Amino acid sequence: MEDCPEQAVKNNVLGTYRTALAAMRHGAERFVLISTDKAVNPTNVMGATKRLAEIVVEGLNAQGSTAFTAVRFGNVLGSHGSVVPLFERQIRSGGPVTLTHPDIIRYFMTIPEAASLVLQAASIAKGGERFVLDMGKPVRIKELAERMIQLYAPDGAKVDIVYIGLRPGEKLYEELLLSGEDMRKTQREKIFVTEPETVAPEDVQRMVGEVESCLAKHEDMVACLRRLVPEFRSAEEVNQAVSNSQDAMERAQSCTSA
């Protein structure tokens, strides 16, 4: 998505918008957006477009009988793009294991747990909520790699870890809540909910119109996203701020406790 921001916008923003309109038109009872922790104070195109998708469903919620809600969570172990299958392949082939940064941390849950919690959140949705799943404690990816080497290395062979540098838009830690968002418990274990965000329908129309205009004119899509998502900052700026104040693990844990 960093390489093809126009396609990311078409899929995550306009795709969500048009699918939501179809759900309303056909009288769907509920519409659940799968969001991500990367939508919180985004530093990359994926996060910024998912943040706009959250705004889309919030703004459409009051326009018909369909209940729109979003579920926000982090990485899923073993899913497409997960580091776990990659690390396993690298270890079984003798290494090295490639890691972007020694201090990078992430939240993780399993595929069955994520699927179950998403369905449970959908079952209690009344419309307008933004659910946040309990991702547990953040995991330092370096420690994950070291444990996997112990588990999968052939006959205890030595497998090196090589640092290849952060990818474009990648930050050291992820957050689950925006500034000003309060999280409270629901009747379902491991499912929390934030206060609804007030988004006027006309704001959604304006946002979608600006996105479509940027696409039609082939404008700088990242610049367009920055206009629409004020909290969208560069990963370099965010990572430097963390390095100057506290490490990523402490920052992530403070977000969890909040």
Secondary structure, DSSP 4 states (H G I P E B T S, - for coil): --S-HHHHIIIIIIHHHHHHHHHHHTT-SEEEEEEEGGGSS--SHHHHHHHHHHHHHHHHGGGSS-EEEEEEE-EEETSTT-HHHHHHHHHHTT-PEEES-TT-EE-EEEHHHHHHHHHHHHHH--SS-EEEE---S-EEHHHHHHHHHHHHSGGG----EEE--PPTT--S---SS-TT--EEE-SSTTEEEEPPP---HHHHHHHHHHHHHHHHHT--HHHHHHHH-TT---HHHHHHHHHHHS-HHHHHHHHHH-
